[in-house]
Amino acid sequence: MLTTWTAQTVTGSFCVAPAKPSITSNGIVLTSSSSEGNQWYLDGDLISGAEGQTFNATLAGSYTVQVTGHCGPAVHSEPFRITVSGTEKGLATQIHLFPNPATNKVLVLLPLGWHYKQAIVFNATGNQAAQANSASKAITQVSFNTAAFAPGMYLVRIETNKGTIVKKFIKE
């Protein structure tokens, strides 16, 4: 004897939460690994309106990004630390930038035993204003001609053999 069973039709849906995002940087411009659904945080606090794939990090602290998809939010990214002189002790206090305020030139001076790999100047809107690279381990200073810079606040991101530091200066 053959018995036939009819199964009920079951419908359902499933949802996959977004992957944990990661942060990369180009100077003070932070970029999320996700092209959409981003929300940026500074020291655990939501940054209102910071929802793009990129964010200009002008304050010192730990930045994270959280991605929200159709199923809700993912976990936060690993923190990305930004150090700005005057707000952090340690590496930033050992690097000197002068004159500040600047008119025609600004000089970044590193301690003995340090060397810079790259130094990039960014204006207040996060656009790159100047860049210097060095492959030499003997270079302990870098200068930028600021004569053509518009007046305002600038950040210099200095990548050294000891770490990456951001210093602030004013162009008069």
PyMOL CGO cylinders between C-alpha atoms (Angstrom):
from pymol import cmd
from pymol.cgo import CYLINDER

trace = [
    CYLINDER, 0.00, 0.00, 0.00, 1.30, 3.38, -0.99, 0.3, 1, 1, 1, 1, 1, 1,
    CYLINDER, 1.30, 3.38, -0.99, 0.50, 6.34, 1.21, 0.3, 1, 1, 1, 1, 1, 1,
    CYLINDER, 0.50, 6.34, 1.21, 0.77, 9.86, -0.11, 0.3, 1, 1, 1, 1, 1, 1,
    CYLINDER, 0.77, 9.86, -0.11, 1.36, 12.81, 2.19, 0.3, 1, 1, 1, 1, 1, 1,
    CYLINDER, 1.36, 12.81, 2.19, 0.94, 16.37, 1.17, 0.3, 1, 1, 1, 1, 1, 1,
    CYLINDER, 0.94, 16.37, 1.17, 3.18, 18.83, 2.97, 0.3, 1, 1, 1, 1, 1, 1,
    CYLINDER, 3.18, 18.83, 2.97, 2.07, 22.29, 3.81, 0.3, 1, 1, 1, 1, 1, 1,
    CYLINDER, 2.07, 22.29, 3.81, 3.76, 25.09, 1.92, 0.3, 1, 1, 1, 1, 1, 1,
    CYLINDER, 3.76, 25.09, 1.92, 5.97, 27.13, 4.20, 0.3, 1, 1, 1, 1, 1, 1,
    CYLINDER, 5.97, 27.13, 4.20, 7.14, 30.56, 3.21, 0.3, 1, 1, 1, 1, 1, 1,
    CYLINDER, 7.14, 30.56, 3.21, 9.71, 32.58, 5.01, 0.3, 1, 1, 1, 1, 1, 1,
    CYLINDER, 9.71, 32.58, 5.01, 12.40, 35.06, 4.57, 0.3, 1, 1, 1, 1, 1, 1,
    CYLINDER, 12.40, 35.06, 4.57, 15.78, 35.59, 6.01, 0.3, 1, 1, 1, 1, 1, 1,
    CYLINDER, 15.78, 35.59, 6.01, 18.02, 38.53, 6.34, 0.3, 1, 1, 1, 1, 1, 1,
    CYLINDER, 18.02, 38.53, 6.34, 21.78, 38.82, 6.52, 0.3, 1, 1, 1, 1, 1, 1,
    CYLINDER, 21.78, 38.82, 6.52, 23.16, 41.56, 8.74, 0.3, 1, 1, 1, 1, 1, 1,
    CYLINDER, 23.16, 41.56, 8.74, 25.84, 43.74, 7.18, 0.3, 1, 1, 1, 1, 1, 1,
    CYLINDER, 25.84, 43.74, 7.18, 29.47, 42.73, 7.62, 0.3, 1, 1, 1, 1, 1, 1,
    CYLINDER, 29.47, 42.73, 7.62, 31.59, 44.44, 10.26, 0.3, 1, 1, 1, 1, 1, 1,
    CYLINDER, 31.59, 44.44, 10.26, 32.97, 47.57, 8.56, 0.3, 1, 1, 1, 1, 1, 1,
    CYLINDER, 32.97, 47.57, 8.56, 36.60, 48.65, 8.54, 0.3, 1, 1, 1, 1, 1, 1,
    CYLINDER, 36.60, 48.65, 8.54, 38.14, 52.13, 8.34, 0.3, 1, 1, 1, 1, 1, 1,
    CYLINDER, 38.14, 52.13, 8.34, 41.03, 53.30, 6.17, 0.3, 1, 1, 1, 1, 1, 1,
    CYLINDER, 41.03, 53.30, 6.17, 42.47, 56.81, 6.03, 0.3, 1, 1, 1, 1, 1, 1,
    CYLINDER, 42.47, 56.81, 6.03, 44.05, 59.24, 3.64, 0.3, 1, 1, 1, 1, 1, 1,
    CYLINDER, 44.05, 59.24, 3.64, 45.20, 62.00, 5.93, 0.3, 1, 1, 1, 1, 1, 1,
    CYLINDER, 45.20, 62.00, 5.93, 42.22, 63.19, 7.94, 0.3, 1, 1, 1, 1, 1, 1,
    CYLINDER, 42.22, 63.19, 7.94, 39.76, 61.66, 5.48, 0.3, 1, 1, 1, 1, 1, 1,
    CYLINDER, 39.76, 61.66, 5.48, 38.43, 58.40, 6.93, 0.3, 1, 1, 1, 1, 1, 1,
    CYLINDER, 38.43, 58.40, 6.93, 36.74, 55.91, 4.60, 0.3, 1, 1, 1, 1, 1, 1,
    CYLINDER, 36.74, 55.91, 4.60, 34.33, 53.12, 5.52, 0.3, 1, 1, 1, 1, 1, 1,
    CYLINDER, 34.33, 53.12, 5.52, 34.58, 49.77, 3.75, 0.3, 1, 1, 1, 1, 1, 1,
    CYLINDER, 34.58, 49.77, 3.75, 30.83, 50.04, 3.10, 0.3, 1, 1, 1, 1, 1, 1,
    CYLINDER, 30.83, 50.04, 3.10, 29.53, 52.32, 0.35, 0.3, 1, 1, 1, 1, 1, 1,
    CYLINDER, 29.53, 52.32, 0.35, 26.14, 52.85, 2.04, 0.3, 1, 1, 1, 1, 1, 1,
    CYLINDER, 26.14, 52.85, 2.04, 24.35, 52.75, 5.38, 0.3, 1, 1, 1, 1, 1, 1,
    CYLINDER, 24.35, 52.75, 5.38, 27.19, 54.36, 7.36, 0.3, 1, 1, 1, 1, 1, 1,
    CYLINDER, 27.19, 54.36, 7.36, 26.97, 56.21, 10.66, 0.3, 1, 1, 1, 1, 1, 1,
    CYLINDER, 26.97, 56.21, 10.66, 30.17, 57.67, 12.15, 0.3, 1, 1, 1, 1, 1, 1,
    CYLINDER, 30.17, 57.67, 12.15, 30.96, 57.92, 15.87, 0.3, 1, 1, 1, 1, 1, 1,
    CYLINDER, 30.96, 57.92, 15.87, 33.63, 59.78, 17.85, 0.3, 1, 1, 1, 1, 1, 1,
    CYLINDER, 33.63, 59.78, 17.85, 34.60, 58.25, 21.21, 0.3, 1, 1, 1, 1, 1, 1,
    CYLINDER, 34.60, 58.25, 21.21, 31.37, 56.23, 21.15, 0.3, 1, 1, 1, 1, 1, 1,
    CYLINDER, 31.37, 56.23, 21.15, 29.12, 59.24, 20.52, 0.3, 1, 1, 1, 1, 1, 1,
    CYLINDER, 29.12, 59.24, 20.52, 27.07, 59.51, 17.32, 0.3, 1, 1, 1, 1, 1, 1,
    CYLINDER, 27.07, 59.51, 17.32, 28.24, 62.32, 15.01, 0.3, 1, 1, 1, 1, 1, 1,
    CYLINDER, 28.24, 62.32, 15.01, 25.03, 63.93, 13.80, 0.3, 1, 1, 1, 1, 1, 1,
    CYLINDER, 25.03, 63.93, 13.80, 24.78, 64.03, 9.99, 0.3, 1, 1, 1, 1, 1, 1,
    CYLINDER, 24.78, 64.03, 9.99, 27.95, 61.96, 9.46, 0.3, 1, 1, 1, 1, 1, 1,
    CYLINDER, 27.95, 61.96, 9.46, 26.41, 59.26, 7.27, 0.3, 1, 1, 1, 1, 1, 1,
    CYLINDER, 26.41, 59.26, 7.27, 28.62, 59.16, 4.17, 0.3, 1, 1, 1, 1, 1, 1,
    CYLINDER, 28.62, 59.16, 4.17, 31.25, 56.64, 3.17, 0.3, 1, 1, 1, 1, 1, 1,
    CYLINDER, 31.25, 56.64, 3.17, 33.93, 59.22, 4.02, 0.3, 1, 1, 1, 1, 1, 1,
    CYLINDER, 33.93, 59.22, 4.02, 34.33, 61.52, 7.01, 0.3, 1, 1, 1, 1, 1, 1,
    CYLINDER, 34.33, 61.52, 7.01, 36.82, 64.34, 7.65, 0.3, 1, 1, 1, 1, 1, 1,
    CYLINDER, 36.82, 64.34, 7.65, 38.25, 63.70, 11.12, 0.3, 1, 1, 1, 1, 1, 1,
    CYLINDER, 38.25, 63.70, 11.12, 39.30, 67.10, 12.46, 0.3, 1, 1, 1, 1, 1, 1,
    CYLINDER, 39.30, 67.10, 12.46, 39.12, 66.27, 16.18, 0.3, 1, 1, 1, 1, 1, 1,
    CYLINDER, 39.12, 66.27, 16.18, 41.31, 63.95, 18.23, 0.3, 1, 1, 1, 1, 1, 1,
    CYLINDER, 41.31, 63.95, 18.23, 39.77, 60.71, 19.41, 0.3, 1, 1, 1, 1, 1, 1,
    CYLINDER, 39.77, 60.71, 19.41, 38.68, 57.21, 18.45, 0.3, 1, 1, 1, 1, 1, 1,
    CYLINDER, 38.68, 57.21, 18.45, 36.47, 57.06, 15.37, 0.3, 1, 1, 1, 1, 1, 1,
    CYLINDER, 36.47, 57.06, 15.37, 34.22, 54.11, 14.55, 0.3, 1, 1, 1, 1, 1, 1,
    CYLINDER, 34.22, 54.11, 14.55, 31.64, 53.50, 11.86, 0.3, 1, 1, 1, 1, 1, 1,
    CYLINDER, 31.64, 53.50, 11.86, 28.52, 51.36, 12.03, 0.3, 1, 1, 1, 1, 1, 1,
    CYLINDER, 28.52, 51.36, 12.03, 26.70, 50.10, 8.92, 0.3, 1, 1, 1, 1, 1, 1,
    CYLINDER, 26.70, 50.10, 8.92, 22.93, 49.60, 8.87, 0.3, 1, 1, 1, 1, 1, 1,
    CYLINDER, 22.93, 49.60, 8.87, 21.41, 47.30, 6.27, 0.3, 1, 1, 1, 1, 1, 1,
    CYLINDER, 21.41, 47.30, 6.27, 17.94, 45.89, 5.65, 0.3, 1, 1, 1, 1, 1, 1,
    CYLINDER, 17.94, 45.89, 5.65, 18.23, 43.71, 8.77, 0.3, 1, 1, 1, 1, 1, 1,
    CYLINDER, 18.23, 43.71, 8.77, 19.46, 46.43, 11.07, 0.3, 1, 1, 1, 1, 1, 1,
    CYLINDER, 19.46, 46.43, 11.07, 22.89, 47.58, 12.20, 0.3, 1, 1, 1, 1, 1, 1,
    CYLINDER, 22.89, 47.58, 12.20, 26.16, 45.66, 12.15, 0.3, 1, 1, 1, 1, 1, 1,
    CYLINDER, 26.16, 45.66, 12.15, 28.66, 45.83, 14.96, 0.3, 1, 1, 1, 1, 1, 1,
    CYLINDER, 28.66, 45.83, 14.96, 30.92, 48.87, 15.06, 0.3, 1, 1, 1, 1, 1, 1,
    CYLINDER, 30.92, 48.87, 15.06, 34.24, 48.85, 13.24, 0.3, 1, 1, 1, 1, 1, 1,
    CYLINDER, 34.24, 48.85, 13.24, 37.47, 48.65, 15.17, 0.3, 1, 1, 1, 1, 1, 1,
    CYLINDER, 37.47, 48.65, 15.17, 38.40, 52.12, 16.51, 0.3, 1, 1, 1, 1, 1, 1,
    CYLINDER, 38.40, 52.12, 16.51, 40.60, 54.33, 14.32, 0.3, 1, 1, 1, 1, 1, 1,
    CYLINDER, 40.60, 54.33, 14.32, 42.62, 56.74, 16.48, 0.3, 1, 1, 1, 1, 1, 1,
    CYLINDER, 42.62, 56.74, 16.48, 43.30, 60.33, 15.38, 0.3, 1, 1, 1, 1, 1, 1,
    CYLINDER, 43.30, 60.33, 15.38, 45.85, 62.36, 17.35, 0.3, 1, 1, 1, 1, 1, 1,
    CYLINDER, 45.85, 62.36, 17.35, 45.89, 66.15, 17.08, 0.3, 1, 1, 1, 1, 1, 1,
    CYLINDER, 45.89, 66.15, 17.08, 48.54, 68.21, 18.82, 0.3, 1, 1, 1, 1, 1, 1,
    CYLINDER, 48.54, 68.21, 18.82, 47.44, 70.17, 21.81, 0.3, 1, 1, 1, 1, 1, 1,
    CYLINDER, 47.44, 70.17, 21.81, 44.90, 67.52, 22.75, 0.3, 1, 1, 1, 1, 1, 1,
    CYLINDER, 44.90, 67.52, 22.75, 47.07, 64.43, 23.20, 0.3, 1, 1, 1, 1, 1, 1,
    CYLINDER, 47.07, 64.43, 23.20, 50.19, 63.69, 25.20, 0.3, 1, 1, 1, 1, 1, 1,
    CYLINDER, 50.19, 63.69, 25.20, 52.90, 61.41, 23.85, 0.3, 1, 1, 1, 1, 1, 1,
    CYLINDER, 52.90, 61.41, 23.85, 54.01, 61.38, 20.23, 0.3, 1, 1, 1, 1, 1, 1,
    CYLINDER, 54.01, 61.38, 20.23, 52.41, 64.70, 19.30, 0.3, 1, 1, 1, 1, 1, 1,
    CYLINDER, 52.41, 64.70, 19.30, 54.26, 66.58, 22.04, 0.3, 1, 1, 1, 1, 1, 1,
    CYLINDER, 54.26, 66.58, 22.04, 57.61, 65.48, 20.63, 0.3, 1, 1, 1, 1, 1, 1,
    CYLINDER, 57.61, 65.48, 20.63, 57.04, 66.97, 17.17, 0.3, 1, 1, 1, 1, 1, 1,
    CYLINDER, 57.04, 66.97, 17.17, 57.38, 70.73, 16.74, 0.3, 1, 1, 1, 1, 1, 1,
    CYLINDER, 57.38, 70.73, 16.74, 55.55, 72.77, 14.12, 0.3, 1, 1, 1, 1, 1, 1,
    CYLINDER, 55.55, 72.77, 14.12, 56.41, 76.45, 13.71, 0.3, 1, 1, 1, 1, 1, 1,
    CYLINDER, 56.41, 76.45, 13.71, 55.78, 79.27, 13.20, 0.3, 1, 1, 1, 1, 1, 1,
    CYLINDER, 55.78, 79.27, 13.20, 52.20, 79.02, 14.30, 0.3, 1, 1, 1, 1, 1, 1,
    CYLINDER, 52.20, 79.02, 14.30, 50.40, 81.05, 13.09, 0.3, 1, 1, 1, 1, 1, 1,
    CYLINDER, 50.40, 81.05, 13.09, 52.19, 80.79, 9.74, 0.3, 1, 1, 1, 1, 1, 1,
    CYLINDER, 52.19, 80.79, 9.74, 52.45, 83.30, 6.93, 0.3, 1, 1, 1, 1, 1, 1,
    CYLINDER, 52.45, 83.30, 6.93, 54.78, 82.05, 4.16, 0.3, 1, 1, 1, 1, 1, 1,
    CYLINDER, 54.78, 82.05, 4.16, 56.26, 78.82, 5.49, 0.3, 1, 1, 1, 1, 1, 1,
    CYLINDER, 56.26, 78.82, 5.49, 55.68, 76.18, 8.15, 0.3, 1, 1, 1, 1, 1, 1,
    CYLINDER, 55.68, 76.18, 8.15, 58.39, 73.80, 9.41, 0.3, 1, 1, 1, 1, 1, 1,
    CYLINDER, 58.39, 73.80, 9.41, 57.81, 70.42, 11.06, 0.3, 1, 1, 1, 1, 1, 1,
    CYLINDER, 57.81, 70.42, 11.06, 60.76, 69.28, 13.19, 0.3, 1, 1, 1, 1, 1, 1,
    CYLINDER, 60.76, 69.28, 13.19, 61.12, 65.70, 14.42, 0.3, 1, 1, 1, 1, 1, 1,
    CYLINDER, 61.12, 65.70, 14.42, 63.28, 64.47, 17.34, 0.3, 1, 1, 1, 1, 1, 1,
    CYLINDER, 63.28, 64.47, 17.34, 66.61, 62.73, 16.71, 0.3, 1, 1, 1, 1, 1, 1,
    CYLINDER, 66.61, 62.73, 16.71, 66.11, 59.12, 15.67, 0.3, 1, 1, 1, 1, 1, 1,
    CYLINDER, 66.11, 59.12, 15.67, 62.80, 59.90, 13.99, 0.3, 1, 1, 1, 1, 1, 1,
    CYLINDER, 62.80, 59.90, 13.99, 62.14, 60.31, 10.29, 0.3, 1, 1, 1, 1, 1, 1,
    CYLINDER, 62.14, 60.31, 10.29, 59.04, 61.08, 8.33, 0.3, 1, 1, 1, 1, 1, 1,
    CYLINDER, 59.04, 61.08, 8.33, 57.71, 58.91, 5.53, 0.3, 1, 1, 1, 1, 1, 1,
    CYLINDER, 57.71, 58.91, 5.53, 54.94, 61.22, 4.40, 0.3, 1, 1, 1, 1, 1, 1,
    CYLINDER, 54.94, 61.22, 4.40, 53.51, 64.57, 5.48, 0.3, 1, 1, 1, 1, 1, 1,
    CYLINDER, 53.51, 64.57, 5.48, 50.25, 65.90, 4.07, 0.3, 1, 1, 1, 1, 1, 1,
    CYLINDER, 50.25, 65.90, 4.07, 48.63, 69.29, 4.73, 0.3, 1, 1, 1, 1, 1, 1,
    CYLINDER, 48.63, 69.29, 4.73, 44.81, 69.41, 4.73, 0.3, 1, 1, 1, 1, 1, 1,
    CYLINDER, 44.81, 69.41, 4.73, 42.61, 72.49, 4.84, 0.3, 1, 1, 1, 1, 1, 1,
    CYLINDER, 42.61, 72.49, 4.84, 39.61, 72.77, 7.17, 0.3, 1, 1, 1, 1, 1, 1,
    CYLINDER, 39.61, 72.77, 7.17, 37.31, 71.04, 4.67, 0.3, 1, 1, 1, 1, 1, 1,
    CYLINDER, 37.31, 71.04, 4.67, 39.63, 68.01, 4.39, 0.3, 1, 1, 1, 1, 1, 1,
    CYLINDER, 39.63, 68.01, 4.39, 41.06, 68.85, 0.97, 0.3, 1, 1, 1, 1, 1, 1,
    CYLINDER, 41.06, 68.85, 0.97, 44.76, 68.21, 0.45, 0.3, 1, 1, 1, 1, 1, 1,
    CYLINDER, 44.76, 68.21, 0.45, 46.77, 71.43, 0.18, 0.3, 1, 1, 1, 1, 1, 1,
    CYLINDER, 46.77, 71.43, 0.18, 50.33, 70.03, 0.03, 0.3, 1, 1, 1, 1, 1, 1,
    CYLINDER, 50.33, 70.03, 0.03, 52.28, 66.78, 0.36, 0.3, 1, 1, 1, 1, 1, 1,
    CYLINDER, 52.28, 66.78, 0.36, 55.88, 65.72, 0.99, 0.3, 1, 1, 1, 1, 1, 1,
    CYLINDER, 55.88, 65.72, 0.99, 57.34, 62.20, 0.87, 0.3, 1, 1, 1, 1, 1, 1,
    CYLINDER, 57.34, 62.20, 0.87, 60.70, 60.91, 2.06, 0.3, 1, 1, 1, 1, 1, 1,
    CYLINDER, 60.70, 60.91, 2.06, 62.40, 57.56, 1.58, 0.3, 1, 1, 1, 1, 1, 1,
    CYLINDER, 62.40, 57.56, 1.58, 65.44, 58.69, 3.59, 0.3, 1, 1, 1, 1, 1, 1,
    CYLINDER, 65.44, 58.69, 3.59, 65.83, 57.69, 7.22, 0.3, 1, 1, 1, 1, 1, 1,
    CYLINDER, 65.83, 57.69, 7.22, 67.99, 60.77, 7.79, 0.3, 1, 1, 1, 1, 1, 1,
    CYLINDER, 67.99, 60.77, 7.79, 65.30, 63.39, 7.17, 0.3, 1, 1, 1, 1, 1, 1,
    CYLINDER, 65.30, 63.39, 7.17, 64.04, 64.82, 10.47, 0.3, 1, 1, 1, 1, 1, 1,
    CYLINDER, 64.04, 64.82, 10.47, 62.25, 67.90, 9.17, 0.3, 1, 1, 1, 1, 1, 1,
    CYLINDER, 62.25, 67.90, 9.17, 59.89, 68.97, 6.45, 0.3, 1, 1, 1, 1, 1, 1,
    CYLINDER, 59.89, 68.97, 6.45, 58.80, 72.43, 5.40, 0.3, 1, 1, 1, 1, 1, 1,
    CYLINDER, 58.80, 72.43, 5.40, 55.81, 73.64, 3.41, 0.3, 1, 1, 1, 1, 1, 1,
    CYLINDER, 55.81, 73.64, 3.41, 55.46, 76.87, 1.49, 0.3, 1, 1, 1, 1, 1, 1,
    CYLINDER, 55.46, 76.87, 1.49, 52.19, 78.32, 2.77, 0.3, 1, 1, 1, 1, 1, 1,
    CYLINDER, 52.19, 78.32, 2.77, 52.31, 81.67, 0.94, 0.3, 1, 1, 1, 1, 1, 1,
    CYLINDER, 52.31, 81.67, 0.94, 49.51, 80.68, -1.47, 0.3, 1, 1, 1, 1, 1, 1,
    CYLINDER, 49.51, 80.68, -1.47, 47.32, 79.05, 1.22, 0.3, 1, 1, 1, 1, 1, 1,
    CYLINDER, 47.32, 79.05, 1.22, 44.07, 80.82, 2.08, 0.3, 1, 1, 1, 1, 1, 1,
    CYLINDER, 44.07, 80.82, 2.08, 43.85, 82.08, 5.68, 0.3, 1, 1, 1, 1, 1, 1,
    CYLINDER, 43.85, 82.08, 5.68, 42.40, 79.50, 8.08, 0.3, 1, 1, 1, 1, 1, 1,
    CYLINDER, 42.40, 79.50, 8.08, 43.07, 76.33, 10.03, 0.3, 1, 1, 1, 1, 1, 1,
    CYLINDER, 43.07, 76.33, 10.03, 45.16, 73.51, 8.54, 0.3, 1, 1, 1, 1, 1, 1,
    CYLINDER, 45.16, 73.51, 8.54, 46.12, 70.03, 9.71, 0.3, 1, 1, 1, 1, 1, 1,
    CYLINDER, 46.12, 70.03, 9.71, 49.41, 68.31, 8.91, 0.3, 1, 1, 1, 1, 1, 1,
    CYLINDER, 49.41, 68.31, 8.91, 49.31, 64.50, 9.02, 0.3, 1, 1, 1, 1, 1, 1,
    CYLINDER, 49.31, 64.50, 9.02, 52.85, 63.25, 9.61, 0.3, 1, 1, 1, 1, 1, 1,
    CYLINDER, 52.85, 63.25, 9.61, 53.59, 59.56, 9.14, 0.3, 1, 1, 1, 1, 1, 1,
    CYLINDER, 53.59, 59.56, 9.14, 56.83, 58.74, 10.98, 0.3, 1, 1, 1, 1, 1, 1,
    CYLINDER, 56.83, 58.74, 10.98, 58.78, 55.66, 11.95, 0.3, 1, 1, 1, 1, 1, 1,
    CYLINDER, 58.78, 55.66, 11.95, 57.27, 56.08, 15.46, 0.3, 1, 1, 1, 1, 1, 1,
    CYLINDER, 57.27, 56.08, 15.46, 53.62, 56.53, 14.46, 0.3, 1, 1, 1, 1, 1, 1,
    CYLINDER, 53.62, 56.53, 14.46, 51.22, 58.89, 12.72, 0.3, 1, 1, 1, 1, 1, 1,
    CYLINDER, 51.22, 58.89, 12.72, 50.52, 62.29, 14.24, 0.3, 1, 1, 1, 1, 1, 1,
    CYLINDER, 50.52, 62.29, 14.24, 48.26, 65.16, 13.20, 0.3, 1, 1, 1, 1, 1, 1,
    CYLINDER, 48.26, 65.16, 13.20, 49.36, 68.70, 14.06, 0.3, 1, 1, 1, 1, 1, 1,
    CYLINDER, 49.36, 68.70, 14.06, 47.26, 71.83, 13.68, 0.3, 1, 1, 1, 1, 1, 1,
    CYLINDER, 47.26, 71.83, 13.68, 48.37, 75.27, 12.48, 0.3, 1, 1, 1, 1, 1, 1,
    CYLINDER, 48.37, 75.27, 12.48, 46.76, 78.57, 11.51, 0.3, 1, 1, 1, 1, 1, 1,
    CYLINDER, 46.76, 78.57, 11.51, 47.59, 80.38, 8.26, 0.3, 1, 1, 1, 1, 1, 1,
    CYLINDER, 47.59, 80.38, 8.26, 47.26, 84.16, 8.57, 0.3, 1, 1, 1, 1, 1, 1,
]
cmd.load_cgo(trace, "trace")
